Amino acid sequence: MTSQPCTEAPWISRLTGKFILPDYRVLILALASLFLLDVITTELILILGGVELNPVMAGIVASPILHLALKAAVFLFVITTTGYAERRVPASGVVALAAVVLWYGVVIGNNLGVLAGMG
């Protein structure tokens, strides 16, 4: 983690005051873990009789290999895009990646809640 406020991207300081950004590599590891947990928890829900509510993903999650491959492709897209953004505008990639990690934290929380309700 960096211990300095973000001075390279003043808009972050305006939004948050003194903001300490997480390490980009930690966020990549967190996102990879969350994507894997999403595949695992979704598969468990389906095994226990649940259904995929997202019509776009319904056909994809029917095959765990296809689901994992799609998550891997999305992961590579996200880290490539945020890495590029980070090089162009310092701190922008970290902020974007942190938002994706937070969102997938909510997704995993939802999946765990569904699993808890099924047990």
C-alpha positions in Angstrom: 0.0 0.0 0.0 1.2 3.5 -0.7 1.3 5.8 2.3 1.1 9.0 0.4 -2.1 10.9 -0.6 -2.8 10.8 -4.3 -1.3 14.0 -5.8 -1.1 12.7 -9.3 -4.9 12.6 -9.8 -6.3 15.6 -8.0 -9.9 14.6 -8.7 -9.4 11.7 -6.3 -8.3 14.1 -3.5 -11.3 16.3 -4.2 -13.6 13.3 -3.9 -12.0 11.7 -0.9 -9.7 14.1 0.9 -6.5 12.3 1.9 -7.0 8.9 0.2 -4.5 6.0 0.6 -4.7 3.8 -2.4 -4.4 0.0 -2.1 -1.6 -1.8 -3.9 -2.6 -2.7 -7.5 -1.2 -6.3 -7.1 -3.3 -6.9 -4.0 -6.4 -5.8 -5.9 -5.5 -8.2 -8.8 -5.2 -11.1 -6.4 -8.5 -10.1 -4.7 -10.3 -9.9 -8.0 -8.9 -13.3 -9.1 -10.1 -14.8 -5.8 -13.5 -13.3 -6.1 -14.0 -14.4 -9.7 -13.1 -18.0 -8.6 -15.4 -17.8 -5.6 -18.2 -16.5 -7.9 -17.8 -19.6 -10.1 -17.7 -22.0 -7.1 -20.6 -20.4 -5.3 -22.7 -20.2 -8.4 -22.0 -23.8 -9.2 -23.0 -24.8 -5.6 -26.2 -22.9 -5.9 -27.0 -24.7 -9.2 -26.2 -28.1 -7.7 -28.5 -27.4 -4.8 -31.4 -26.6 -7.2 -31.0 -22.9 -7.6 -31.3 -21.1 -10.9 -29.2 -18.4 -12.6 -31.4 -15.2 -12.6 -29.3 -13.4 -15.2 -30.6 -14.6 -18.7 -27.3 -13.6 -20.4 -25.3 -15.9 -18.0 -27.9 -18.8 -17.8 -26.4 -20.7 -20.7 -22.9 -20.0 -19.7 -23.1 -21.1 -16.1 -24.6 -24.4 -17.2 -21.0 -25.4 -18.1 -18.6 -24.8 -15.2 -15.6 -24.8 -17.7 -17.3 -22.2 -19.9 -18.2 -20.1 -16.8 -14.6 -20.3 -15.6 -13.2 -19.5 -19.1 -15.5 -16.4 -19.3 -14.4 -15.2 -15.9 -10.8 -15.6 -16.9 -11.4 -13.6 -20.1 -13.2 -10.9 -18.1 -10.4 -10.9 -15.6 -7.7 -10.4 -18.2 -9.8 -7.7 -19.8 -10.2 -5.8 -16.5 -6.6 -6.0 -15.5 -5.4 -5.1 -19.0 -7.7 -2.1 -19.1 -7.1 -0.9 -15.6 -3.3 -1.4 -16.1 -3.5 0.8 -19.2 -5.5 3.4 -17.4 -3.0 3.4 -14.5 -0.2 4.1 -16.9 -2.1 6.9 -18.6 -3.5 8.6 -15.5 -1.9 7.6 -12.2 -4.3 6.2 -9.6 -7.2 5.8 -12.1 -6.6 2.1 -12.7 -6.3 1.4 -9.0 -9.6 3.2 -8.3 -11.4 1.4 -11.2 -10.0 -2.0 -10.1 -11.0 -1.3 -6.5 -14.6 -0.5 -7.7 -14.7 -3.8 -9.5 -13.4 -5.7 -6.5 -16.0 -4.0 -4.3 -18.7 -4.9 -6.7 -17.7 -8.5 -6.8 -17.5 -8.6 -3.0 -21.2 -7.7 -3.1 -21.8 -10.5 -5.7 -20.1 -13.1 -3.5 -22.0 -11.8 -0.5 -25.2 -12.3 -2.4 -24.2 -15.8 -3.4 -23.3 -16.8 0.1 -26.6 -15.4 1.3 -28.4 -17.5 -1.2 -26.4 -20.6 -0.2 -27.2 -19.9 3.5 -30.9 -19.7 2.7 -30.8 -23.0 0.9 -29.1 -25.0 3.7 
